[in-house]
Amino acid sequence: MKIDYFKNSLAKAHLDEKVCLDRINRITFLRFAAFCSMIIIWAFGYDQQNRLCYFLAMLCLGYFVYLIKSQQKLKNTQRLLKSRQTVLQQYLDRFSKNWHAFTENGKEYLTEYTTQAKDLDLLGSASLYQYICAAYTAYGKQKLSHALLDAPQTPTSIKKRQQAVSDLARKQDLSIDLQVLLNLLPAKQSTLADSEKFLNQIEATEAYAGPVLKFFISVLPILTVLSLVCGELGIFSWQIGLIFLFVQFSLSGFFYGKNSSFLAPLSSFDQQLKMYEQIFYTIEKAAFTSPLQELQSKLTKDGGACKKIRKLYRISECAKMRGNLFFYFLANSLFLWDFQCALHFTKWKQDTAQDVRIWLDTLGEFELTLSLAVLCRIKDNYVFPTITDSNSPIVQAIDLSHVLLEENSAIANSLEINATTCIITGSNMSGKTTFLRSIGISSVLAYAGAPVCAKSFTVSPMNIFTSMRIEDDISKGISTFYAELLRIKGMVEFSKSHQPMLILIDEIFKGTNSADRIIGAAETIRKLTNPWSITFVSTHDFELCRLAESEHLPITNYHFEEYYTDNEIHFDYKLKPGQCQTTNAKYLLKMAGIL
């Protein structure tokens, strides 16, 4: 089972972290021992005037520095292992309902216009977005929300996305490695506003210094070093060297504010540069056999994003060193260090800044593909839908189940319809609404290029309209019933454009009396039954089932029903042809203790 892979991988990650932590603790002891040995040996050598002791003390110092670097590498490895544990645990949580606690649920993309997102659980708490999101950057999250909300693309574009998702789904280890690295990106770049601020700072290519200042920045450090060397050799007075040191330090102090402001972006994203370098390196070195190659080429052209980000990271590390007061004094007096960092940063921006937005957008596409491939890793029964460019809208499903239900408890249903209206009746809690959402959310996944939970699923591109979770609006004086009327009106108006539509209406006009409801529902069904539409309407009003016979409209009746065993109610959640013949409201009222 697929869950075993993640359980075993998580157990290995915990074991590797324990080994890593043991090595870190061992090195901590060795560092202390090396440092103490160095002090003792140096003191003994100083007391005995023994040069061999000085040599041994230097060896201890070298070993001490080596241990520091080794320990830092181990700590980085530990960070990666902890991130791997987080990613693997999230996959395990998707096999149960623990994924409901994931912090990323896409609620920030909900608006009053994205009604289908609420009705079909696309965004927000316990949503499809929350379930499959493997995006960590603002661009990746935004692309995932667009993929779930936007109107369907052409069948060719969708097929291209499917190929990319399938390619990445087969690369299990690569996908996990990418998510491990992405998970280490700082949270402050998680919003689009923060990302735009980051890009604006990078893309600002205003001139840092004029020709005269650049000349002095280039020449003064050379003259300073030469004057000090000549002073040491006695060629001329060493005081000239001191004058140059004073001039350079004075220049650095005079321009301290400007340099600090100019170099500030480097310090603000210093930590994430190293992660981006590793992320881009991982993608650049991967072998893809799908449209992902086209995305990969955007990162590998002109030397590659990894190489250029590495260069910026080195500039950032150099700029960070100015935070040490002793180093600031020494480096600026000798080399005009701040100016050198600023000039290198300026050169990098002039050569590369225009590519950064493309890199982040490309990374967002990879994150979108990672997210859509999540279902391939956690579902045993899935299929990539067939997107048909049929002139008539079509939905064909074999053993289709709701993607957000646990696989071992989800009940699958089959259906084949073509430009028709389906009226679905059934008892309370029998599965009508879940079935409508299964059709809707599976269509959304199909249009996004993702797999669905079915043996087979064929659908034509259609604009999705829903009326399920209707809410009133006190501030606007809109009741629940009127809010539903507005939804239905929007469907009717859009229908006049003759564009393909998939319409899902749950318990139509339930907010009014039965007589008016039947009249309004019947007229709505007449208006929404068109050659360019597939309409699903669930209802408790059996009168609507007679429309197919009385008006000869292309309407098909389906139903769900309950059964009783030992005076207990049960549901099989299977879609059946025809009108429902049973009701269970009185039984449920008795169960609740009301009757």
C-alpha positions, 0 to 999 in steps of 0.5 A, spaced: 500 500 500 502 507 498 501 508 505 507 504 507 512 508 503 511 514 507 511 510 514 517 507 512 520 513 509 518 517 516 521 512 520 528 512 516 528 520 517 527 519 524 532 514 525 537 518 520 536 524 525 537 521 531 544 518 528 545 526 526 544 528 533 549 523 536 554 526 531 553 533 533 553 532 540 560 528 539 563 534 535 561 538 541 565 535 545 571 534 541 570 542 539 571 543 547 577 538 547 580 541 541 580 548 544 582 546 551 588 542 548 590 548 544 590 553 550 594 548 554 599 547 549 600 554 547 601 556 554 606 550 555 610 552 549 610 560 551 612 558 558 618 553 555 619 557 549 618 551 545 616 552 537 613 545 537 608 546 541 606 552 537 606 548 531 601 543 535 597 549 538 596 551 530 594 544 529 589 544 534 586 550 532 585 547 525 582 541 527 577 546 531 575 550 525 574 543 521 570 541 527 566 547 527 564 547 519 563 539 520 558 541 525 554 546 521 554 541 515 550 536 520 546 541 523 544 543 516 543 536 514 538 535 521 534 541 518 533 537 512 531 531 516 526 535 520 523 538 514 523 531 511 519 529 517 514 534 516 513 533 509 512 525 510 507 526 516 503 531 511 502 525 506 500 520 512 495 525 514 492 525 508 490 518 509 486 520 515 482 526 516 488 529 520 489 534 513 483 538 516 489 541 520 493 543 515 494 551 515 494 552 508 487 552 505 486 557 500 481 561 504 485 568 502 482 566 495 475 566 496 471 572 494 463 573 493 464 571 486 467 564 487 461 561 489 463 554 486 469 554 491 465 554 497 459 549 494 464 544 492 469 545 497 475 547 493 478 553 497 477 554 505 477 549 511 476 542 509 477 543 502 481 540 495 486 546 496 488 544 503 488 537 501 493 537 495 497 543 496 504 542 496 506 549 494 510 554 499 511 560 495 506 565 493 506 564 486 505 556 487 499 558 491 496 563 487 497 558 481 493 552 484 487 557 486 487 559 479 487 552 476 481 550 481 477 556 479 478 558 472 474 556 466 477 550 463 482 551 458 483 547 451 483 539 451 490 540 448 492 544 454 489 540 459 492 534 456 499 537 456 498 539 464 496 531 465 503 529 462 507 534 466 503 531 472 504 524 470 511 525 469 512 528 476 508 523 479 512 517 477 518 521 480 516 520 487 523 521 491 524 528 486 518 530 488 519 529 496 526 532 495 523 538 492 517 539 497 523 538 503 527 544 500 521 548 499 518 547 506 525 551 508 523 557 505 521 563 510 514 564 511 515 571 510 515 570 502 508 566 503 504 572 500 504 575 494 505 582 496 511 580 500 514 576 493 512 582 489 516 587 494 522 582 494 522 582 486 521 590 486 527 590 490 531 585 486 529 589 479 530 596 481 536 597 477 538 604 478 545 607 478 549 606 484 554 610 483 557 615 477 563 614 473 568 618 478 565 615 484 566 608 481 573 610 479 575 612 486 572 605 488 576 601 484 583 605 484 583 607 492 584 600 495 590 598 490 593 605 492 592 603 499 595 596 499 601 599 495 602 604 499 602 600 506 607 595 502 612 600 500 611 603 507 613 596 510 619 596 505 621 603 506 620 605 499 617 611 502 614 613 509 608 609 512 604 615 514 602 615 506 599 608 507 595 611 514 592 617 510 589 612 505 586 608 510 583 614 513 581 617 507 577 610 505 574 609 512 572 616 512 568 615 505 565 608 508 563 612 514 560 618 509 556 613 505 554 608 510 547 610 510 546 609 502 550 603 502 546 600 508 540 602 504 542 599 498 545 593 501 538 592 505 535 587 500 541 582 501 540 581 508 532 581 508 533 575 503 539 572 505 537 565 508 532 564 502 537 565 497 541 558 499 534 554 499 533 557 492 539 555 490 538 548 492 531 548 489 533 550 482 539 545 482 534 540 484 530 541 478 535 543 473 539 536 474 532 532 474 531 528 467 524 530 465 520 527 459 514 531 458 512 538 458 516 539 464 522 540 460 520 546 457 519 549 464 526 546 466 529 550 460 527 557 463 531 555 469 537 552 465 538 557 460 544 562 460 548 558 465 542 556 469 538 560 475 542 555 480 549 558 478 546 566 478 543 565 485 549 562 488 553 568 485 548 573 489 548 568 495 556 569 495 555 577 495 550 577 500 554 573 505 560 578 503 555 584 505 553 580 511 560 580 514 560 588 515 555 587 521 562 585 525 564 591 527 572 589 527 571 587 520 567 593 518 573 597 520 578 593 517 575 591 510 573 598 509 579 601 511 583 597 506 578 595 500 572 600 501 568 593 502 561 596 502 562 599 496 565 593 493 559 589 495 554 594 492 558 594 485 557 587 485 550 587 487 549 592 482 552 588 476 548 582 478 542 586 478 543 589 471 545 582 468 540 577 472 534 581 475 530 581 469 530 573 470 528 572 477 520 573 476 521 568 470 524 563 475 519 564 481 513 564 476 517 557 473 517 555 480 510 556 481 508 552 475 512 546 478 509 547 485 502 547 481 504 540 478 507 537 485 500 539 488 496 536 482 500 530 483 499 529 490 493 524 488 497 520 485 501 518 491 496 517 496 490 514 492 490 507 489 484 508 484 485 514 480 485 515 473 487 521 468 480 524 465 479 524 458 477 531 455 473 530 449 472 536 444 465 534 443 460 539 440 455 536 445 457 537 453 458 530 456 460 527 462 461 519 463 464 516 469 465 509 471 466 508 479 467 515 480 468 517 488 469 523 492 476 525 492 476 528 499 473 522 502 477 516 505 478 511 499 476 505 504 469 508 505 468 512 499 462 509 495 463 509 487 458 511 482 457 510 475 453 515 470 453 517 462 449 523 460 450 527 454 446 534 454 441 533 458 438 535 465 438 530 471 433 530 477 435 526 483 431 525 488 432 521 495 431 520 502 435 525 507 442 523 508 442 518 502 448 521 498 445 526 493 449 532 495 455 528 495 454 525 488 453 532 486 459 535 489 463 528 486 461 530 479 463 538 480 470 537 484 472 531 479 470 536 473 474 541 476 480 536 477 479 534 470 480 541 467 486 542 472 490 537 469 489 532 475 487 525 476 480 523 479 478 518 483 475 513 478 476 507 473 474 512 467 472 519 467 470 523 460 468 530 460 468 536 455 470 543 457 464 546 461 463 552 465 461 550 472 455 553 476 453 551 482 447 553 487 448 549 494 451 552 500 447 559 500 448 564 505 444 570 507 447 577 507 444 581 512 448 587 511 445 587 504 438 585 506 438 579 502 435 572 504 437 565 503 431 564 498 433 571 494 440 569 494 439 563 491 434 566 486 440 571 484 444 564 483 439 561 479 438 568 475 446 568 473 445 561 470 439 563 466 443 569 464 449 566 462 445 560 458 443 565 453 450 565 451 450 558 448 456 556 452 457 549 455 455 549 462 455 544 467 450 546 472 449 543 479 443 545 484 442 542 490 435 542 493 432 547 489 428 553 492 428 549 499 427 556 502 420 557 500 413 554 500 412 547 496 407 550 492 411 556 489 418 552 490 415 547 485 412 552 480 419 556 480 423 549 480 419 547 474 420 553 470 428 554 472 429 547 469 425 548 463 430 554 462 436 550 464 435 544 459 439 546 453 443 542 448 449 546 451 448 544 458 448 538 463 444 540 469 443 536 475 438 538 480 437 534 487 430 535 490 425 532 495 419 534 490 417 528 486 412 533 482 419 535 478 420 528 476 414 528 471 417 534 467 420 529 462 414 525 461 409 531 461 413 536 457 418 531 453 424 535 455 431 531 455 430 530 462 432 523 466 430 521 473 435 518 478 435 517 485 438 514 492 434 511 497 435 507 504 433 501 507 432 498 514 435 492 517 432 490 524 428 497 524 435 501 523 436 505 517 442 504 512 444 507 506 448 504 500 449 511 497 448 508 490 445 512 484 439 508 481 435 510 475 428 513 476 424 516 481 425 515 489 419 511 492 421 512 499 422 517 505 425 517 511 424 524 515 419 521 520 424 516 522 430 521 522 425 525 527 424 519 531 432 518 532 433 525 534 428 525 539 423 530 536 417 525 535 
